[in-house]
Amino acid sequence: MTQSHAAPLPSPERRRHLRETASLTQAQVAARIGVTRETVRAWESGRTTPRGRRREAYANLLTSLTKADKVTNPQEAAPPTQAAVYLDKGPKSSRVAVIPAAAPAGPAPADTPVAPATIPAEPAPAAAPPSAPLTPAQAFDALYAFCAPALVRQTYLLSGRRELARESVERAFQLAWQHWPEVAVDRDPAGWVRATAYEYALSPWHRFRPRFRHPEPPPADASDRALLDVLLTLPAPRRRTLLLYDGVGLDLPETAAETEASTPTAANRLLHARAAIAARLPELASPAELHRRLAEVASAQRLRAAKSPTVRMGGEQRARFWTRAAIAFTVAIIGATALTVRTAPTRYEPPVPPGETVQGVPRRAAPGTLSNKELKLRAKLRSETQHGPQRLIPLPE
């Protein structure tokens, strides 16, 4: 088959969209075609293009997924009323489900392969009118329901603390609800929340909190404890890069973008993290085995996230509290300023100069007996005070 007669392929974004709509992971697509998961990831990112029989098999699979997508979502031909939201579903896959404007109430789990629908022989019934768009609260609840369980497990691997993992996810979603107009139109809202949760979980200020000064009980299994100990000894940037690439399943450019680093830097961190784990645990030298063990360690812990309405109401209460605190602080500043202006002097009053030492003043003599001259002077003063001339008194006119 020549290149001119090769089966056409959709764009890389369309390929990933078709796979996620069918609730298939990259590993499941790779197993159907007979390639590795990294090859499918490269095809969906546009770095490489399949050739030969693999291209034909991949094109046939995408064609069947396209037909299934048209049958299950007939309203996609019209302009969408709400942008699709990519979500996380567990540490074994990065984004495996989308919620369109009229999404079904219960999408299939990411780990369960869904058989693509086929076109029936008889004409399909008329499609039902599209349902109303999701409200902000409903869209937030859907995002939380899909992302929160996976994020709690991921942040536990980052911090090694169960309570901090739950707190990080709740704070991240509270910030997402406060900035919901921005998060709702983001290309990857799950990535927005994940980055916020990771930043909060890796904050160095938690070490000064009294509740986090003492370590939590480690996992019961010895192998899980060993892997978690190795992870916690890694520097925070390498730990985060390893979790995103080998745990969540992001490719290297997406990992570099989320960690705010260049692609070579992210690759260097990943290699050093894998080398440190392989030196302590040689059985985890394989990336596939490391991915499996990370999923097992995170899934073995009983980490339950709070209910979505509770997180949403908690975020609103926190926002109201800080808003009222800011208003009270502003009123206090205004009152202090007004009091200062009211009591401040209206004219300049020079300060009293400090005292100066005067030289040449004779020392005061001690009191003693009066001389004859002083006695005569005293008698004269006393007589003039009583019988002297009349004083001049000013009279009113």
ZAMARGU-4260 file (C-alpha; in steps of 0.2 Angstrom, whole numbers, plus 5000, padded with zeros to 4 digits):
<rodrens>
0) 5000/5000/5000 | 5008/5017/4995 | 5006/5033/5004 | 4994/5040/4992 | 4982/5026/4995
5) 4984/5025/5014 | 4969/5026/5025 | 4966/5044/5031 | 4967/5048/5049 | 4959/5062/5059
10) 4969/5075/5068 | 4978/5070/5084 | 4965/5079/5095 | 4951/5070/5086 | 4960/5053/5089
15) 4961/5056/5108 | 4943/5062/5108 | 4936/5047/5100 | 4946/5036/5112 | 4940/5045/5127
20) 4922/5045/5121 | 4922/5026/5120 | 4930/5026/5138 | 4946/5017/5131 | 4963/5019/5139
25) 4979/5020/5129 | 4984/5003/5135 | 4967/4995/5128 | 4969/5004/5111 | 4987/4998/5110
30) 4982/4980/5114 | 4969/4980/5100 | 4982/4986/5087 | 4997/4976/5094 | 5008/4991/5099
35) 5014/4998/5115 | 5005/5012/5126 | 5019/5024/5122 | 5016/5022/5103 | 4998/5026/5105
40) 5002/5041/5116 | 5014/5047/5102 | 5001/5045/5089 | 4988/5055/5099 | 5001/5069/5103
45) 5005/5070/5084 | 5024/5067/5086 | 5023/5051/5075 | 5011/5044/5062 | 5007/5026/5060
50) 5012/5017/5044 | 5009/5001/5035 | 4997/4988/5043 | 4997/4998/5059 | 4990/5013/5051
55) 4977/5003/5043 | 4972/4994/5059 | 4972/5011/5068 | 4962/5019/5055 | 4949/5005/5055
60) 4948/5007/5074 | 4945/5025/5073 | 4932/5023/5060 | 4922/5011/5071 | 4924/5024/5085
65) 4918/5038/5074 | 4902/5028/5069 | 4899/5024/5087 | 4901/5042/5092 | 4889/5047/5079
70) 4876/5034/5085 | 4878/5038/5103 | 4879/5057/5101 | 4868/5063/5086 | 4867/5081/5093
75) 4886/5084/5090 | 4882/5089/5072 | 4875/5105/5079 | 4885/5118/5087 | 4889/5113/5105
80) 4881/5123/5119 | 4894/5119/5132 | 4913/5114/5130 | 4918/5097/5134 | 4927/5094/5150
85) 4941/5082/5151 | 4942/5073/5168 | 4954/5061/5177 | 4949/5044/5182 | 4961/5036/5193
90) 4980/5035/5193 | 4980/5022/5178 | 4975/5035/5165 | 4976/5053/5163 | 4960/5059/5154
95) 4948/5045/5150 | 4930/5053/5150 | 4922/5068/5143 | 4906/5077/5148 | 4897/5086/5134
100) 4883/5097/5136 | 4870/5083/5137 | 4881/5070/5145 | 4873/5054/5152 | 4871/5053/5171
105) 4883/5038/5173 | 4898/5036/5162 | 4907/5019/5162 | 4923/5018/5173 | 4939/5020/5164
110) 4945/5002/5168 | 4930/4994/5160 | 4932/4992/5141 | 4916/4998/5132 | 4912/4989/5116
115) 4909/5002/5102 | 4891/5003/5096 | 4887/4998/5079 | 4875/5005/5066 | 4859/4995/5066
120) 4852/4988/5051 | 4835/4997/5052 | 4834/5016/5053 | 4838/5023/5069 | 4824/5032/5079
125) 4824/5050/5079 | 4835/5058/5092 | 4828/5065/5108 | 4829/5084/5109 | 4845/5089/5118
130) 4843/5092/5137 | 4846/5108/5145 | 4864/5114/5148 | 4872/5109/5165 | 4871/5123/5178
135) 4888/5128/5186 | 4884/5118/5202 | 4880/5102/5191 | 4896/5104/5181 | 4906/5107/5196
140) 4898/5091/5205 | 4902/5081/5189 | 4920/5087/5189 | 4922/5083/5207 | 4914/5066/5206
145) 4926/5060/5193 | 4942/5069/5199 | 4942/5069/5218 | 4944/5051/5221 | 4959/5050/5210
150) 4967/5066/5216 | 4966/5060/5234 | 4976/5045/5230 | 4988/5055/5220 | 4991/5068/5233
155) 4993/5054/5246 | 5008/5047/5236 | 5015/5065/5235 | 5014/5069/5254 | 5012/5052/5262
160) 4998/5060/5273 | 4980/5054/5272 | 4973/5070/5280 | 4983/5082/5270 | 4978/5073/5254
165) 4960/5075/5258 | 4963/5093/5263 | 4973/5097/5247 | 4959/5091/5236 | 4946/5100/5245
170) 4956/5117/5245 | 4959/5114/5226 | 4941/5112/5222 | 4936/5126/5233 | 4948/5137/5223
175) 4941/5130/5207 | 4923/5135/5213 | 4928/5152/5217 | 4936/5154/5200 | 4923/5143/5191
180) 4921/5155/5176 | 4939/5153/5172 | 4940/5134/5176 | 4924/5130/5166 | 4932/5137/5150
185) 4949/5130/5153 | 4955/5117/5140 | 4959/5105/5154 | 4949/5109/5170 | 4955/5093/5178
190) 4973/5098/5175 | 4969/5115/5183 | 4962/5107/5199 | 4976/5094/5199 | 4990/5107/5198
195) 4982/5117/5212 | 4980/5101/5223 | 4999/5096/5220 | 5005/5114/5224 | 4995/5114/5241
200) 5001/5096/5246 | 5019/5100/5242 | 5019/5117/5251 | 5034/5117/5264 | 5024/5127/5276
205) 5014/5112/5282 | 5029/5106/5292 | 5026/5121/5305 | 5008/5116/5308 | 5005/5106/5324
210) 4994/5093/5317 | 5007/5088/5304 | 5023/5088/5315 | 5022/5069/5318 | 5021/5056/5304
215) 5006/5046/5301 | 5005/5027/5302 | 5013/5019/5286 | 5004/5007/5275 | 5002/4989/5282
220) 5010/4980/5268 | 5029/4980/5268 | 5032/4982/5250 | 5020/4997/5250 | 5029/5005/5264
225) 5046/5003/5255 | 5039/5011/5239 | 5031/5025/5249 | 5047/5028/5259 | 5057/5029/5242
230) 5045/5041/5235 | 5045/5053/5250 | 5064/5053/5250 | 5064/5061/5232 | 5064/5079/5230
235) 5047/5087/5227 | 5050/5091/5208 | 5056/5074/5204 | 5042/5066/5214 | 5029/5076/5205
240) 5036/5073/5188 | 5037/5054/5192 | 5019/5054/5198 | 5012/5063/5183 | 5022/5053/5170
245) 5022/5035/5177 | 5007/5037/5188 | 4994/5048/5180 | 5000/5044/5162 | 5004/5061/5155
250) 5016/5062/5141 | 5033/5072/5143 | 5027/5089/5136 | 5011/5089/5146 | 5021/5084/5162
255) 5034/5098/5158 | 5020/5111/5156 | 5011/5106/5172 | 5027/5106/5182 | 5032/5123/5174
260) 5048/5116/5167 | 5056/5113/5150 | 5054/5096/5142 | 5073/5092/5144 | 5072/5097/5163
265) 5056/5086/5165 | 5065/5071/5156 | 5080/5073/5168 | 5070/5073/5183 | 5061/5058/5177
270) 5077/5048/5174 | 5084/5053/5191 | 5068/5048/5200 | 5067/5031/5191 | 5086/5028/5195
275) 5083/5032/5213 | 5069/5020/5214 | 5078/5006/5204 | 5093/5008/5216 | 5082/5005/5231
280) 5069/4993/5223 | 5077/4984/5208 | 5060/4975/5204 | 5053/4992/5199 | 5065/4996/5186
285) 5052/4993/5173 | 5041/5008/5170 | 5026/4997/5167 | 5029/4988/5184 | 5032/5005/5192
290) 5015/5011/5185 | 5006/4996/5192 | 5014/4997/5209 | 5010/5016/5211 | 4992/5012/5207
295) 4991/4998/5219 | 4999/5008/5233 | 4987/5022/5231 | 4972/5011/5229 | 4976/5001/5245
300) 4973/5016/5256 | 4955/5020/5262 | 4955/5038/5256 | 4938/5045/5254 | 4934/5063/5248
305) 4921/5073/5255 | 4904/5076/5247 | 4903/5088/5233 | 4890/5100/5241 | 4900/5100/5257
310) 4916/5106/5247 | 4906/5119/5238 | 4897/5126/5253 | 4914/5125/5263 | 4922/5136/5249
315) 4907/5148/5249 | 4908/5150/5268 | 4927/5152/5267 | 4925/5166/5254 | 4911/5174/5264
320) 4922/5174/5280 | 4937/5182/5271 | 4926/5194/5262 | 4919/5200/5279 | 4936/5200/5287
325) 4943/5211/5273 | 4928/5223/5275 | 4930/5224/5294 | 4949/5227/5292 | 4945/5241/5279
330) 4932/5249/5291 | 4944/5248/5305 | 4957/5257/5294 | 4945/5270/5289 | 4939/5273/5307
335) 4957/5275/5313 | 4961/5287/5299 | 4945/5298/5303 | 4950/5298/5321 | 4968/5304/5317
340) 4961/5317/5306 | 4949/5323/5319 | 4961/5324/5334 | 4976/5330/5324 | 4982/5348/5327
345) 4977/5361/5314 | 4992/5372/5316 | 5010/5370/5319 | 5016/5370/5337 | 5035/5370/5339
350) 5042/5358/5351 | 5049/5364/5368 | 5068/5366/5366 | 5078/5356/5378 | 5085/5365/5393
355) 5102/5373/5392 | 5115/5375/5406 | 5118/5394/5411 | 5135/5398/5416 | 5140/5412/5429
360) 5125/5411/5441 | 5131/5413/5459 | 5127/5399/5470 | 5113/5403/5482 | 5119/5406/5499
365) 5111/5398/5514 | 5099/5408/5524 | 5105/5418/5539 | 5102/5433/5550 | 5097/5449/5542
370) 5109/5464/5543 | 5103/5481/5549 | 5102/5487/5531 | 5091/5472/5526 | 5080/5475/5542
375) 5077/5493/5537 | 5072/5488/5519 | 5060/5475/5526 | 5052/5487/5537 | 5050/5500/5523
380) 5042/5488/5511 | 5030/5482/5524 | 5025/5500/5529 | 5023/5506/5511 | 5012/5491/5507
385) 5000/5495/5520 | 5000/5514/5521 | 5007/5519/5504 | 4999/5529/5490 | 4983/5524/5482
390) 4985/5512/5467 | 4978/5517/5450 | 4963/5507/5446 | 4956/5507/5428 | 4938/5513/5428
395) 4926/5507/5414 | 4920/5521/5403
</rodrens>
